[in-house]
């Protein structure tokens, strides 16, 4: 079985981890492994991505999230959008601005259920 070696801890940091593990009735190695695995099991929330969208008439839209802040999200449409498009794209953009776990997928589902084609832009 492969190993992982972590370096660069101070003695005080190792003592803290050991005390925390001991309080839970496990050794430091088992505790550290649990902490690391718990972190990587959480879904990754991306901060930079975009959605390329086509409505039922083939009109293209893009929602681009270019950074960590909600205001780093922009909507682009190639032509004047109708009211229905504005509402749906606006709802999807709100989810992408918020960017909590599952928001990107929820935005995509919202648009797909309305008949829009949606793909992720890396």
DOMIKE-672703 format. One record per residue (C-alpha): residue number from 1; residue in three letters; x negated, y negated, z. Coordinates in steps of 0.02 Angstrom, whole numbers, plus 50000, padded with zeros to 5 digits. Example, Ala and Ser with C-alpha at 12.3 -4.5 7.8 and 13.67 -1.06 7.14 Angstrom:
+-----+------+-------+-------+-------+
| pos | code |    xx |    yy |    zz |
+-----+------+-------+-------+-------+
|   1 |  ALA | 49385 | 50225 | 50390 |
|   2 |  SER | 49316 | 50053 | 50357 |
+-----+------+-------+-------+-------+
// end
This chain:
+-----+------+-------+-------+-------+
| pos | code |    xx |    yy |    zz |
+-----+------+-------+-------+-------+
|   1 |  UNK | 50000 | 50000 | 50000 |
|   2 |  UNK | 49928 | 49828 | 49953 |
|   3 |  UNK | 49879 | 49705 | 50089 |
|   4 |  UNK | 49891 | 49516 | 50109 |
|   5 |  UNK | 49753 | 49424 | 50200 |
|   6 |  UNK | 49790 | 49250 | 50266 |
|   7 |  UNK | 49648 | 49141 | 50327 |
|   8 |  UNK | 49621 | 48970 | 50400 |
|   9 |  UNK | 49722 | 48980 | 50562 |
|  10 |  UNK | 49655 | 48903 | 50720 |
|  11 |  UNK | 49646 | 49009 | 50877 |
|  12 |  UNK | 49785 | 48903 | 50951 |
|  13 |  UNK | 49898 | 48938 | 50801 |
|  14 |  UNK | 49865 | 49125 | 50815 |
|  15 |  UNK | 49903 | 49117 | 51001 |
|  16 |  UNK | 50069 | 49029 | 50966 |
|  17 |  UNK | 50118 | 49160 | 50837 |
|  18 |  UNK | 50066 | 49300 | 50955 |
|  19 |  UNK | 50169 | 49228 | 51098 |
|  20 |  UNK | 50320 | 49205 | 50985 |
|  21 |  UNK | 50306 | 49385 | 50921 |
|  22 |  UNK | 50281 | 49453 | 51097 |
|  23 |  UNK | 50439 | 49364 | 51156 |
|  24 |  UNK | 50533 | 49460 | 51021 |
|  25 |  UNK | 50452 | 49625 | 51072 |
|  26 |  UNK | 50348 | 49646 | 50915 |
|  27 |  UNK | 50167 | 49623 | 50865 |
|  28 |  UNK | 50104 | 49469 | 50774 |
|  29 |  UNK | 50080 | 49563 | 50609 |
|  30 |  UNK | 50260 | 49626 | 50607 |
|  31 |  UNK | 50325 | 49454 | 50654 |
|  32 |  UNK | 50225 | 49367 | 50516 |
|  33 |  UNK | 50282 | 49494 | 50387 |
|  34 |  UNK | 50465 | 49467 | 50435 |
|  35 |  UNK | 50447 | 49278 | 50424 |
|  36 |  UNK | 50364 | 49284 | 50253 |
|  37 |  UNK | 50489 | 49408 | 50181 |
|  38 |  UNK | 50637 | 49310 | 50249 |
|  39 |  UNK | 50573 | 49155 | 50158 |
|  40 |  UNK | 50553 | 49238 | 49988 |
|  41 |  UNK | 50722 | 49325 | 49995 |
|  42 |  UNK | 50812 | 49157 | 49988 |
|  43 |  UNK | 50862 | 49103 | 49813 |
|  44 |  UNK | 50750 | 48972 | 49735 |
|  45 |  UNK | 50831 | 48803 | 49706 |
|  46 |  UNK | 50748 | 48722 | 49555 |
|  47 |  UNK | 50728 | 48532 | 49555 |
|  48 |  UNK | 50682 | 48508 | 49372 |
|  49 |  UNK | 50792 | 48582 | 49238 |
|  50 |  UNK | 50929 | 48536 | 49117 |
|  51 |  UNK | 51089 | 48604 | 49045 |
|  52 |  UNK | 51120 | 48595 | 48859 |
|  53 |  UNK | 51308 | 48596 | 48830 |
|  54 |  UNK | 51421 | 48603 | 48676 |
|  55 |  UNK | 51606 | 48571 | 48695 |
|  56 |  UNK | 51738 | 48667 | 48596 |
|  57 |  UNK | 51714 | 48548 | 48449 |
|  58 |  UNK | 51525 | 48573 | 48445 |
|  59 |  UNK | 51486 | 48403 | 48523 |
|  60 |  UNK | 51319 | 48414 | 48617 |
|  61 |  UNK | 51289 | 48353 | 48795 |
|  62 |  UNK | 51141 | 48368 | 48912 |
|  63 |  UNK | 51129 | 48352 | 49100 |
|  64 |  UNK | 50946 | 48333 | 49150 |
|  65 |  UNK | 50880 | 48344 | 49328 |
|  66 |  UNK | 50703 | 48277 | 49322 |
|  67 |  UNK | 50654 | 48267 | 49505 |
|  68 |  UNK | 50691 | 48296 | 49687 |
|  69 |  UNK | 50812 | 48151 | 49712 |
|  70 |  UNK | 50996 | 48153 | 49659 |
|  71 |  UNK | 50968 | 47993 | 49559 |
|  72 |  UNK | 50843 | 48089 | 49452 |
|  73 |  UNK | 50991 | 48167 | 49361 |
|  74 |  UNK | 51045 | 48095 | 49193 |
|  75 |  UNK | 51187 | 48135 | 49073 |
|  76 |  UNK | 51162 | 48119 | 48886 |
|  77 |  UNK | 51295 | 48137 | 48753 |
|  78 |  UNK | 51273 | 48118 | 48568 |
|  79 |  UNK | 51440 | 48035 | 48536 |
|  80 |  UNK | 51577 | 47952 | 48636 |
|  81 |  UNK | 51649 | 48083 | 48750 |
|  82 |  UNK | 51834 | 48109 | 48773 |
|  83 |  UNK | 51916 | 48098 | 48944 |
|  84 |  UNK | 51918 | 48287 | 48968 |
|  85 |  UNK | 51733 | 48299 | 48924 |
|  86 |  UNK | 51691 | 48155 | 49040 |
|  87 |  UNK | 51782 | 48238 | 49185 |
|  88 |  UNK | 51705 | 48410 | 49163 |
|  89 |  UNK | 51530 | 48346 | 49127 |
|  90 |  UNK | 51547 | 48228 | 49275 |
|  91 |  UNK | 51598 | 48370 | 49392 |
|  92 |  UNK | 51452 | 48476 | 49331 |
|  93 |  UNK | 51333 | 48329 | 49352 |
|  94 |  UNK | 51391 | 48303 | 49532 |
|  95 |  UNK | 51345 | 48482 | 49573 |
|  96 |  UNK | 51176 | 48464 | 49488 |
|  97 |  UNK | 51143 | 48300 | 49581 |
|  98 |  UNK | 51183 | 48384 | 49747 |
|  99 |  UNK | 51075 | 48535 | 49698 |
| 100 |  UNK | 51116 | 48651 | 49842 |
| 101 |  UNK | 51096 | 48838 | 49828 |
| 102 |  UNK | 51215 | 48899 | 49691 |
| 103 |  UNK | 51262 | 48726 | 49625 |
| 104 |  UNK | 51178 | 48752 | 49456 |
| 105 |  UNK | 51269 | 48916 | 49431 |
| 106 |  UNK | 51434 | 48839 | 49489 |
| 107 |  UNK | 51413 | 48696 | 49364 |
| 108 |  UNK | 51379 | 48819 | 49224 |
| 109 |  UNK | 51531 | 48925 | 49270 |
| 110 |  UNK | 51643 | 48771 | 49275 |
| 111 |  UNK | 51591 | 48724 | 49099 |
| 112 |  UNK | 51597 | 48901 | 49029 |
| 113 |  UNK | 51772 | 48930 | 49097 |
| 114 |  UNK | 51827 | 48773 | 49005 |
| 115 |  UNK | 51761 | 48847 | 48842 |
| 116 |  UNK | 51595 | 48754 | 48833 |
| 117 |  UNK | 51434 | 48838 | 48776 |
| 118 |  UNK | 51300 | 48813 | 48909 |
| 119 |  UNK | 51115 | 48854 | 48911 |
| 120 |  UNK | 50975 | 48809 | 49032 |
| 121 |  UNK | 50835 | 48695 | 48972 |
| 122 |  UNK | 50670 | 48735 | 49058 |
+-----+------+-------+-------+-------+
// end
